[in-house]
Amino acid sequence: MSAPTTVRSATRRLVGLTALRWLPVGLTTPITVLLAQARGLSLAEIGLLFTVHGVVVMVLELPTGGLADVLGRRPVVVVGALLHLVSCVVYATATSFAGFLVGVLLLGLGRALDSGPVEAWYVDTVHRIDPGADVAPGLARHSAADGAGLALGAVIGGLLPGLLGGVGGEALAVPYLAAAALDLLFVVAVLRLLTEDRPPREGTVRSALAEGARAVPATVTGAVRLSLTDGPMRLVLLVTAVGGVGLVACELLGPGRFADLAGSRDDGAAVFGTVLALSFAAAAVGAMGATALRRLLRGSTRVTCAALTLLGAGAIAVLAGPDVLVAAAVGFAAYYVAHGATWPLLSAVLHSRVTAAHRATAVSAMSLAMMLGGIVGNVGVSWLTTAFGEDAAFLTVAGVVLLGALACLRLPRNAPAEVPEDVEGAPAGVV
């Protein structure tokens, strides 16, 4: 197929590829923890797998970033999708910790490879068609397609085991196999739709990896320097990390919690898939309503963030409350609302503290804080659950998030009137 000739046609390709990319991820999200538990893994081992995934993505994202410039966007996206396909097959058939670890390593490598080339292709294509065109509307549709793919996949992935009438791990593996088939369809779509007219940049794969690897220490050092020299920046990174801890508690303990409330793993997968899909949508709604809420609170960023973080703490505490399915579902979704609404406000504060010369490092610092919070959460939540039980783990995390609400009260009162459009949304998941 020839390259798109209008911005609208390029946008349609971006939206289609994005939705198809994240649909397989959504399929597997509701049953990731349940499948591993059904195959004999403990919650501590599953938490370690989550941690390994986060570390792999964090370490490899920059070193692999130059590959799309050297090889072209399409081959890198294809390789990333194929790695995701293989990881799904490995995860679906794994019967030991070592097998699941291999699947997670492949998943992390694939995620690091495909985290951006399609979006970069879109911007390049639009600028080729019309150098003065505004890419923001297309990127907004890109974000919407991302959320829609995750939400639809979560519903289907949660329902599949019960609909097929399987038992235990065999039925729970079906969404992973379906995701692998969709990955193959995505590869075909990429080969047909992601056309490139520009030649790859001069260089080799080895030099691109080396250049990216050399950028890691500088990025981390820059992030540390910024966080140590600016008080509001420190607070933004702290609250971001706290949000990562809360998110991990929901994703790590949520599947088991809803399986217990539903009465079985198969029914729990269906319930959790539905709750997760609604929560993804709730996070998007929260983000869109963040500035309106701030206006209602007299333009105070600190009060708005504190109120939202307090809501998040209460939502996690509800998950440790009465064994009522509806209450747990509302609490789960409420945390995603709070998290989704807080992220753009914190991003606005962060961007108000740096100049253009340091903006990329600042965004990297915020992403790094989220990842580190997730890693600490994976280890801590797993240990707390093993030692003291699930309810104690939820309540401890709620306490940590409550401390984050107190930290929000020290943020600057006022922030830019509009949330910056170039800030990416918070990650929806870990594995």
C-alpha positions as CSV (number, residue, x, y, z in Angstrom):
1,M,0.0,0.0,0.0
2,S,1.2,3.5,-0.8
3,A,2.0,6.1,1.8
4,P,-0.9,8.2,3.1
5,T,-1.4,11.5,1.2
6,T,-3.6,13.3,3.7
7,V,-3.3,14.0,7.4
8,R,-6.7,12.4,7.9
9,S,-5.6,9.1,6.2
10,A,-2.4,9.1,8.3
11,T,-4.5,9.6,11.4
12,R,-6.8,6.7,10.5
13,R,-3.8,4.4,10.1
14,L,-2.4,5.6,13.5
15,V,-5.7,5.0,15.3
16,G,-6.1,1.5,13.7
17,L,-2.6,0.4,14.4
18,T,-2.8,1.7,18.0
19,A,-6.0,0.0,18.8
20,L,-4.8,-3.3,17.3
21,R,-1.5,-3.0,19.2
22,W,-3.1,-2.6,22.6
23,L,-6.0,-5.0,22.2
24,P,-3.8,-8.1,22.8
25,V,-2.3,-6.4,25.9
26,G,-5.8,-5.8,27.2
27,L,-6.7,-9.4,26.6
28,T,-4.0,-10.7,28.9
29,T,-4.1,-8.1,31.7
30,P,-7.1,-9.5,33.7
31,I,-5.6,-13.1,33.9
32,T,-1.9,-12.5,34.2
33,V,-1.8,-13.0,38.0
34,L,-4.5,-15.7,38.0
35,L,-2.8,-17.8,35.4
36,A,0.5,-17.7,37.2
37,Q,-1.2,-18.6,40.5
38,A,-3.1,-21.5,38.8
39,R,0.3,-22.8,37.6
40,G,1.7,-22.9,41.1
41,L,3.5,-19.5,41.5
42,S,3.2,-17.7,44.8
43,L,2.3,-14.0,45.0
44,A,5.9,-13.2,46.0
45,E,7.1,-14.9,42.8
46,I,4.6,-13.0,40.7
47,G,5.6,-9.7,42.3
48,L,9.2,-10.5,41.4
49,L,8.1,-11.1,37.7
50,F,6.5,-7.7,37.7
51,T,9.6,-6.2,39.1
52,V,11.8,-7.9,36.4
53,H,9.5,-6.5,33.7
54,G,9.7,-3.0,35.0
55,V,13.5,-3.1,35.3
56,V,13.9,-4.5,31.8
57,V,11.8,-1.8,30.2
58,M,13.5,0.9,32.3
59,V,17.0,-0.2,31.4
60,L,16.4,-1.0,27.7
61,E,14.0,1.8,26.6
62,L,16.8,4.3,26.0
63,P,19.4,1.9,24.5
64,T,16.8,0.6,22.0
65,G,15.5,4.1,21.2
66,G,17.9,4.7,18.4
67,L,17.1,1.5,16.5
68,A,14.0,3.0,14.8
69,D,16.1,5.8,13.4
70,V,18.8,3.4,12.1
71,L,16.6,0.5,10.9
72,G,13.4,2.4,10.1
73,R,10.1,2.5,12.1
74,R,8.5,-0.5,10.5
75,P,11.1,-3.2,11.2
76,V,11.4,-2.2,14.9
77,V,7.7,-2.3,15.4
78,V,7.5,-5.7,13.7
79,V,10.3,-7.2,15.9
80,G,8.6,-5.8,19.0
81,A,5.3,-7.3,18.1
82,L,6.9,-10.7,17.3
83,L,8.6,-10.7,20.7
84,H,5.2,-9.9,22.3
85,L,3.7,-12.8,20.3
86,V,6.4,-15.2,21.5
87,S,6.1,-14.0,25.1
88,C,2.4,-14.7,25.0
89,V,3.0,-18.3,23.9
90,V,5.7,-18.8,26.5
91,Y,3.5,-17.4,29.2
92,A,0.5,-19.5,28.2
93,T,2.5,-22.7,28.3
94,A,4.8,-22.0,31.2
95,T,4.5,-24.3,34.2
96,S,7.4,-23.0,36.4
97,F,8.9,-19.8,37.6
98,A,11.7,-20.1,35.1
99,G,9.2,-20.4,32.2
100,F,7.2,-17.4,33.3
101,L,10.5,-15.5,33.8
102,V,11.4,-16.1,30.1
103,G,8.0,-14.9,29.0
104,V,8.4,-11.7,31.1
105,L,11.9,-11.0,29.8
106,L,10.6,-11.3,26.2
107,L,7.7,-9.1,27.0
108,G,9.9,-6.4,28.5
109,L,12.2,-6.4,25.5
110,G,9.3,-6.2,23.1
111,R,7.7,-3.3,25.1
112,A,11.0,-1.4,25.0
113,L,11.3,-1.8,21.2
114,D,7.8,-0.7,20.3
115,S,7.3,2.2,22.7
116,G,7.1,5.0,20.3
117,P,8.0,4.2,16.7
118,V,4.4,4.2,15.4
119,E,3.8,7.6,17.0
120,A,7.1,8.8,15.5
121,W,6.1,7.5,12.1
122,Y,2.8,9.5,12.4
123,V,4.5,12.7,13.2
124,D,7.1,12.2,10.4
125,T,4.3,11.4,7.9
126,V,2.1,14.4,8.9
127,H,5.1,16.8,8.6
128,R,5.9,15.4,5.2
129,I,2.3,15.9,4.0
130,D,1.9,19.3,5.6
131,P,4.8,20.8,7.5
132,G,2.5,23.3,9.3
133,A,-0.1,20.8,10.4
134,D,-1.0,20.4,14.1
135,V,-0.4,16.8,15.2
136,A,-2.1,17.2,18.6
137,P,-5.6,16.2,17.4
138,G,-4.2,13.0,15.9
139,L,-2.2,12.2,19.0
140,A,-5.3,12.7,21.1
141,R,-7.1,10.1,18.9
142,H,-4.0,7.9,19.4
143,S,-4.5,8.1,23.2
144,A,-8.2,7.3,22.9
145,A,-7.4,4.3,20.7
146,D,-4.9,3.1,23.2
147,G,-7.5,3.2,26.0
148,A,-10.2,1.7,23.9
149,G,-8.0,-1.2,22.9
150,L,-7.0,-1.9,26.5
151,A,-10.6,-1.7,27.7
152,L,-12.1,-3.9,25.0
153,G,-9.4,-6.4,25.4
154,A,-9.8,-6.5,29.2
155,V,-13.5,-7.3,28.9
156,I,-12.9,-10.1,26.3
157,G,-9.9,-11.5,28.1
158,G,-11.8,-11.7,31.4
159,L,-14.8,-13.4,29.8
160,L,-13.1,-15.9,27.6
161,P,-12.1,-18.5,30.3
162,G,-15.6,-18.8,31.6
163,L,-17.3,-18.8,28.2
164,L,-15.1,-21.7,27.1
165,G,-16.0,-23.7,30.1
166,G,-12.4,-24.7,30.8
167,V,-10.8,-25.5,34.1
168,G,-8.1,-23.7,35.9
169,G,-4.9,-22.8,34.1
170,E,-5.9,-24.3,30.8
171,A,-8.8,-22.0,30.4
172,L,-6.9,-19.0,31.7
173,A,-4.2,-19.5,29.1
174,V,-6.7,-19.0,26.2
175,P,-6.5,-15.1,26.3
176,Y,-2.8,-15.3,25.9
177,L,-3.1,-17.6,22.8
178,A,-5.7,-15.3,21.4
179,A,-3.4,-12.3,22.0
180,A,-0.6,-14.1,20.1
181,A,-3.0,-14.6,17.1
182,L,-3.9,-10.8,17.3
183,D,-0.1,-10.0,17.4
184,L,0.3,-11.8,14.1
185,L,-2.6,-9.8,12.6
186,F,-0.9,-6.6,13.9
187,V,2.3,-7.5,12.2
188,V,0.4,-7.9,8.9
189,A,-1.3,-4.6,9.4
190,V,2.1,-2.9,10.1
191,L,3.7,-4.3,7.0
192,R,0.8,-3.0,5.0
193,L,0.0,0.3,6.6
194,L,3.2,1.7,8.1
195,T,4.9,2.9,5.0
196,E,8.1,4.9,5.0
197,D,9.5,7.1,2.4
198,R,12.6,8.4,4.2
199,P,15.9,6.4,4.2
200,P,17.1,5.1,7.5
201,R,19.7,7.2,9.3
202,E,23.3,6.3,8.6
203,G,24.7,4.0,11.3
204,T,24.7,0.5,12.6
205,V,22.5,-1.4,15.1
206,R,25.6,-1.7,17.4
207,S,26.3,2.0,17.3
208,A,22.6,2.9,17.9
209,L,22.5,0.6,21.0
210,A,25.8,2.0,22.2
211,E,24.6,5.6,21.8
212,G,21.4,4.8,23.7
213,A,23.3,3.0,26.5
214,R,25.6,6.0,26.9
215,A,22.5,8.2,27.4
216,V,21.3,6.2,30.4
217,P,23.7,7.5,33.0
218,A,23.3,11.1,31.8
219,T,19.5,10.8,32.0
220,V,19.5,9.3,35.4
221,T,22.1,11.8,36.7
222,G,20.1,14.7,35.3
223,A,16.9,13.4,36.9
224,V,18.6,13.0,40.3
225,R,20.1,16.5,40.0
226,L,16.7,18.1,39.2
227,S,15.0,16.2,42.0
228,L,17.7,17.3,44.6
229,T,17.9,21.0,43.6
230,D,14.2,21.9,43.3
231,G,11.6,21.4,46.1
232,P,8.4,21.2,44.0
233,M,10.2,18.9,41.6
234,R,11.1,16.6,44.6
235,L,7.4,16.6,45.6
236,V,6.2,15.8,42.1
237,L,8.5,12.8,41.9
238,L,7.6,11.6,45.4
239,V,3.8,11.8,44.7
240,T,4.3,10.1,41.3
241,A,6.2,7.3,43.0
242,V,3.5,6.9,45.6
243,G,0.9,6.7,42.8
244,G,3.0,3.8,41.3
245,V,2.9,2.0,44.6
246,G,-0.9,2.3,44.7
247,L,-1.3,1.2,41.1
248,V,0.8,-2.0,41.7
249,A,-1.3,-2.9,44.7
250,C,-4.4,-2.8,42.6
251,E,-2.9,-4.8,39.7
252,L,-1.1,-7.3,41.9
253,L,-3.8,-8.0,44.5
254,G,-6.9,-7.1,42.5
255,P,-7.2,-10.3,40.5
256,G,-7.1,-12.5,43.5
257,R,-9.4,-10.2,45.4
258,F,-12.1,-10.3,42.7
259,A,-11.6,-14.1,42.2
260,D,-12.4,-14.6,45.9
261,L,-15.4,-12.3,45.7
262,A,-16.7,-14.0,42.5
263,G,-16.3,-17.5,43.9
264,S,-13.9,-19.0,41.4
265,R,-10.9,-18.1,39.2
266,D,-12.8,-18.3,35.9
267,D,-15.6,-16.1,37.2
268,G,-13.1,-13.8,38.9
269,A,-11.3,-13.3,35.6
270,A,-14.5,-12.2,34.0
271,V,-15.4,-9.9,36.8
272,F,-11.8,-8.4,37.0
273,G,-11.7,-7.9,33.3
274,T,-14.9,-5.9,33.4
275,V,-13.7,-3.9,36.4
276,L,-10.4,-3.2,34.8
277,A,-12.0,-2.1,31.6
278,L,-14.2,0.3,33.4
279,S,-11.2,1.5,35.4
280,F,-9.2,2.3,32.3
281,A,-12.1,4.4,31.1
282,A,-12.5,6.0,34.5
283,A,-8.8,7.0,34.4
284,A,-9.3,8.7,31.1
285,V,-12.4,10.6,32.4
286,G,-10.4,11.6,35.4
287,A,-7.6,13.1,33.3
288,M,-10.1,15.0,31.2
289,G,-11.8,16.5,34.2
290,A,-8.6,17.4,36.1
291,T,-8.5,21.1,35.1
292,A,-12.2,21.5,35.6
293,L,-11.9,20.2,39.2
294,R,-9.0,22.5,39.8
295,R,-11.2,25.5,38.7
296,L,-13.8,24.4,41.2
297,L,-11.2,24.4,43.9
298,R,-10.3,28.0,43.1
299,G,-7.3,27.1,40.9
300,S,-5.3,25.5,43.7
301,T,-3.1,22.7,42.3
302,R,-2.0,21.7,45.8
303,V,-5.6,21.3,47.1
304,T,-6.8,19.5,44.0
305,C,-3.9,17.0,44.1
306,A,-4.3,16.5,47.8
307,A,-8.1,15.8,47.4
308,L,-7.5,13.4,44.6
309,T,-4.8,11.6,46.4
310,L,-7.0,11.4,49.5
311,L,-9.7,9.8,47.3
312,G,-7.1,7.3,46.1
313,A,-6.1,6.4,49.7
314,G,-9.8,5.9,50.6
315,A,-10.4,3.8,47.4
316,I,-7.6,1.4,48.3
317,A,-8.8,1.1,51.9
318,V,-12.2,0.1,50.5
319,L,-10.5,-2.9,48.8
320,A,-9.6,-4.2,52.3
321,G,-13.2,-3.5,53.6
322,P,-16.3,-5.7,53.5
323,D,-16.5,-8.6,51.1
324,V,-18.9,-6.9,48.8
325,L,-18.2,-7.2,45.1
326,V,-19.8,-3.8,44.1
327,A,-17.9,-2.0,46.9
328,A,-14.6,-3.5,45.8
329,A,-15.3,-2.6,42.2
330,V,-16.2,1.0,43.0
331,G,-13.0,1.3,45.2
332,F,-10.8,-0.1,42.4
333,A,-12.3,2.2,39.7
334,A,-12.1,5.2,42.1
335,Y,-8.4,4.8,42.5
336,Y,-7.9,4.9,38.7
337,V,-10.0,8.1,38.6
338,A,-7.8,9.7,41.2
339,H,-4.6,8.5,39.6
340,G,-5.7,9.5,36.1
341,A,-6.7,13.0,37.3
342,T,-3.6,13.6,39.4
343,W,-1.1,12.8,36.7
344,P,-1.7,15.7,34.4
345,L,-1.7,18.2,37.3
346,L,1.6,16.9,38.6
347,S,3.0,17.0,35.0
348,A,1.9,20.7,34.8
349,V,3.8,21.5,38.0
350,L,6.9,19.6,36.7
351,H,6.9,21.5,33.4
352,S,6.6,24.8,35.2
353,R,9.8,24.1,37.0
354,V,12.1,23.4,34.0
355,T,13.2,25.1,30.8
356,A,12.9,23.6,27.4
357,A,16.6,22.5,27.6
358,H,15.7,20.2,30.5
359,R,12.2,19.2,29.6
360,A,13.0,15.7,28.2
361,T,15.0,14.9,31.3
362,A,12.2,16.0,33.5
363,V,9.7,13.8,31.7
364,S,12.2,10.9,32.0
365,A,12.5,11.6,35.7
366,M,8.8,11.4,36.2
367,S,8.6,8.1,34.3
368,L,11.5,6.8,36.3
369,A,9.7,7.8,39.6
370,M,6.6,5.9,38.5
371,M,8.7,2.8,37.6
372,L,10.6,2.9,40.9
373,G,7.4,3.3,42.9
374,G,6.1,0.2,41.0
375,I,9.2,-1.8,41.8
376,V,9.1,-0.9,45.5
377,G,5.4,-1.7,45.5
378,N,5.9,-5.1,43.8
379,V,8.4,-6.2,46.5
380,G,6.7,-4.6,49.5
381,V,3.1,-5.6,48.6
382,S,4.1,-9.2,48.0
383,W,6.0,-9.4,51.3
384,L,3.2,-7.8,53.3
385,T,0.6,-10.1,51.8
386,T,2.7,-13.2,52.6
387,A,3.5,-12.0,56.1
388,F,0.3,-10.3,57.2
389,G,-2.4,-11.0,54.6
390,E,-4.1,-9.2,51.8
391,D,-6.1,-6.8,53.9
392,A,-3.0,-5.6,55.8
393,A,-1.3,-5.0,52.5
394,F,-4.1,-2.9,51.1
395,L,-4.4,-0.9,54.3
396,T,-0.6,-0.3,54.4
397,V,-0.6,1.0,50.8
398,A,-3.6,3.2,51.7
399,G,-1.5,4.7,54.4
400,V,1.4,5.3,52.1
401,V,-1.0,7.0,49.6
402,L,-2.4,9.1,52.5
403,L,1.1,10.4,53.2
404,G,1.3,11.3,49.5
405,A,-1.8,13.5,50.0
406,L,-0.1,15.3,52.8
407,A,2.9,15.9,50.5
408,C,0.6,17.4,47.9
409,L,-0.2,20.2,50.3
410,R,3.4,21.5,49.9
411,L,3.1,21.7,46.1
412,P,2.9,25.2,44.5
413,R,-0.6,26.6,44.9
414,N,-0.9,27.7,41.3
415,A,0.2,25.9,38.1
416,P,-0.1,26.8,34.4
417,A,-3.7,27.4,33.4
418,E,-3.6,24.6,30.8
419,V,-2.1,21.2,31.2
420,P,0.7,20.8,28.6
421,E,-0.3,18.8,25.6
422,D,3.0,17.1,25.2
423,V,2.8,15.2,28.4
424,E,2.1,11.5,28.0
425,G,-0.5,9.8,30.2
426,A,0.4,7.6,33.1
427,P,1.1,3.9,32.4
428,A,-2.0,1.8,32.8
429,G,-0.3,-1.4,33.7
430,V,2.9,-3.2,34.4
431,V,2.6,-6.5,32.7
